[in-house]
């Protein structure tokens, strides 16, 4: 009996010591460098946001926060790497709507589950899409564009930066809600489709504000409407599609921070609270706007709900338009 009592006492002491160690690790996090996975190549908007966030985390924590680019398959490769990483707070993912809310609709056999495999930390930025035309094109408003589409159903093409991109999905939702048809021409990237819009070879596209911003400001593109629920701070005179007659229309790309599911709750809370302070800072918000994005601070709980809503929305669009991944 005495031996059993001793063993129980030792077990309790070890458990208590382990609990103290976990508490200490949580309260002093981070104790070593943190890895931030960005599932896109250097220079893209998600990469730039990832590096800004990593720099701010490093300044706040006094520890190295290192960005690791893991591009491939539209962001799916890097997201899978992050999902399979140890959930200890030392691997974070900076990703966007592509791999987290569109890919589940396009890839039924996706190697990760955006809802089950990740703990959302916070949303950082959103990116409105803009319906644009060549300035020489006769449509100067959404109403005029619809008149042209209804006069020539299925004949007028629209370009996109690729099959399954946010721009294509926004365009297909626009066509569905207006009961009109266009011929989709997918390109390999924003630059290629915008060059053909400017050159008059394709009349219409829905592209990101970041990609269109300089061309709109220089007069090389005409904006007809933004796809977000509210007007862009960059182009306050451009109406939303909701204001143009499509009530409730709200499609924007977004960029946020996530962690592998199972991360200790105190560490997740610390990262989320620290990131909230970082995103609210005026210098970061100014930098986000310079990139053609919109600051969109959103805490972990709301961000999780937002991801689920986005997945449902894009699954509906993909099914309705019968979109298949390349």
N, C-alpha and C positions, 0 to 999 in steps of 0.2 A: 504493500500500500504506500509505504514511504517513497519507494522508487517511482511509482506512478505519479505521486504528488510532485516529486522533484521534476519529472519529465514535463508535467503540465505547466509548472512554474517556469521552466526554461522556455517552453513553447510560447507562453504569454510574454516573456521578456523579449524573445526574438520578434514576435509580432509587433510589440510596441516599438521596438527599435526600428523595424521595417517601416512602420507608419511614420515615425519621426523622420526617417530618411526621405520618404516620399514627400512629406510635408516640406522638408527643407529644400528638396529639389524644386518643388512647385513655387515656393516663396522666393527663391533666388534665381529662378529661370531668367535668362539662359546661362548655363554654366560653360558652354562651349559654342563654337560657331554654328549658325543656323543656315540651312540650305533652302533656297527658294527656287523651285522648279518653274520655269516658264516654257510652256509647250509650243513655242513658236521661235523662229529665228531672231537673232538680234536686229534691232531697228524697227520692228513692228510696234504698234501701239501697246499691245499687251506687254511686250518686253520693256518698253520705256517706263510704263507704269510699274512693272515689277522692280525695275532698278531704282526708281524713285522711292518706292515703299521700302525696299531693302536698305537703302541709304538712311532713311529716316529711322528704321528699326535699329540699325547699327549705332546711330547717334544716340538714340534713347537708351539702349541696353548696354552700350560700351563693349559690345562683342561683334566680331565679324559676321555679316549676313551676306552670304554669297549666292549670286544668281547663277543657275545652271540651266542653259537652254537645251531642251530635249524636243526638237521639232519633229513633225511627221504625222501624216494622216489627218491633217486639219486640226491638230492639237491632241488627237487621241493617244498618241504615243507617250507624250509627257504626262498626260492625265493618268494613264495606266501606271506609269512609274511611280507617281505620287501616291496613287491608291494603294500600291503594294509596299510602300515604305513603312518603316516602324512608326507607330503612332505615339511618339514621345515628345512632340513639339519641335523637333529639330529638323523636320522637313515640312515646308509649306508649299502650296501651289498657288500661283497667280494665273488665273485662267479666265476665259470669257464664255459668252453664250454659245460659241461654236461647239467645243467639246463637252460643255456641261448641260446644255439644254436643246441643241439641235441634233447632235450626234445620236442620242437615244432614239430619235425618230428615223434617222437614216440608216443606222447600223443595228439591226436586231440582235446580232451576236457580239455586241460591244463587250470588251474585256473588263470593263468596270461599270459600276452603277453610280451615277452622279449623286443619287439620294442616299443610298445605303453605304457607300464606301467613303463618303466625305463628311466632315463636320464644317459647315460654313462658318467663316470667321467674320467677314464683313464685305459688303459691296463698296467699291471705291469710286467707280466712274461709269457713266452710261454714254452711249454714242448714238445719237439720232441718225437715221438714214434720211436721205433727201431725194425726192423725185425731181430729176433734172433733165433738161433737153438742150440741144444745140440752140443758141440764141436765134438762129435763122429759122428754126422750126415754127410753123404757124400757131401752135398751141402756146398761149401765154398764161393759161390758168388750168386748173384741174378740170373745170367745166368744159373748156375748149378742147382739151385732150380727149375727154370722154365723147364729145361730139364726133371727133375724128375716128375714134375707135368703133363707135356704133355705125358710122357710115361705111367702114371697111373692116368688118369683123374678121379677126384672124389674119389679116394681111400685114398689119404694122408690127415690126419687130421691136423687141426691147432687149438690151444687153444686160448681163450681170457679170460679176467677177468670178463666177463659178457656180456649178450646180450645188444646191444645198446651202448656199451662203445666206446670211441674213437679208441681203439685198434681194435675192431671188424670192425668198419666202415672203418678204414684205410686198413685192410686186405681185406675187400670186394671190396673196390675201386681198390686195387692191382689186385685182381682176375678178375675184370671186364675189366680193361685196358689191361691185358695180355691174356684175353680170356682163362682162366684156371679155374679149379674147385678144391675145397678142402672141406672136411667135417668139419664143425664148431663144436667145443666142448666148450661150455661156462662153466666157473668156477665161484666160488664166491670169487672174489678178485684176485689181482696180485700175492700174495704169493702162492696161491694154484696152479695157472697155471705155474708159474715159477718153483715150486718144481717138477712138472711133466715133464717139459722140461729138467731140470737137471737130473732127474731120467730116462730119455729116454723113458717115457711112451707116450709123445706127442712130435713130432719133431720140430714144428714151432709155434711161436707166434709173435704178434706185441704188444709190451708193452711200457709203458712210460720209458723215459730215467731215471727218478728218481728211478723207481722200479728196473731197470736193471743195473744201474751204478756199484754198488759194485760187482755184479756177473760177469759183463764183465771184470772189472779190475782184478778180482781174477782168471779169465780164466774158469769160470764155464759156461759161455755163449759165443757163437760166434756171433758177430754182422755182419749182411750182408749189411744192409743199414738203413739210417734214413729216416723218412717220411717227414721231414720238407723241405722247399724250398731251404735252404742252410745248409751246414754241421754244425754239432754240435761243439761248442767250447770245449766240453769235449772229443769228439772223432773225431778230425779233419781228421784222416786217414780213417774214415768210409764214403763211398760215400753216396750220397742221392739217392733215388729211381729215381729222375729225371735224375741224372747222369748215372743211370743204365739202361736207355732206356725208362723211363716213363716220357716223357716231361711234365712239368707243375705240376707234383705231389707235393702236399703241404698240409699235414695234421698234425696239432699239437694241443694239448690241450693248453688252456690258462687260465690265472687268471687275473681278473680285478676288478675295483671298480665301483659300480653304485649307483644311488640314486633313490628314488621313483620319478616318473615324476611329474612335477609341482613345483619342488624345485625352490626357487627364483634365478633368473639368477645371481645376484651378489655373492650369496653364492656358487652356482655351480662353478662359475669362480674361486673363492678363493680356494675351495677344489681342483679343477683340477690343478691350478697353484702350490699350495703347494705340491700336490702329485707328480707333474712333478719334482720338486726339490728333493723330497725324493727319487724317483726312480733313478734319475741320480747320486745320491751319491755313491761313490765307495764302502763304507762299506756294503750298502744294496745289491749292485750288486754282491759283493763277496759272501754274504750270500745266495743269490738266486742261484748262481752257485753251492754252496756247497750242495744244495738240489737237484741238478740234473736238475734244470730249467735254462732257458735262460732269462736274462733281456730283456724286450721288451717294453720300454717306448713308449706310444702312446697317444696322446691327445684325448679330448672328441669327436671331430668331426670325426677323423679317426677311433677311436674306434667304434663309432656308425655305420659307413660304414662297418667295419670289422665284426661286429655282424650280420648285414644283409647278407653279403656275406657268412658267415659261415652257417647261417640258410638255405640259398638256396643250398649250397653244400651238407649238410647232408640230407636235404629232398630228393635230387636227389639220393644219395646213398641208403637211406632207401627204397625208392620206387623201385629202380633197383634190390636190393637184397631181397626185400619182407621181411624186418626185422620187427618183432613185439615185443613190450615190453613184458617182463615176467609178 
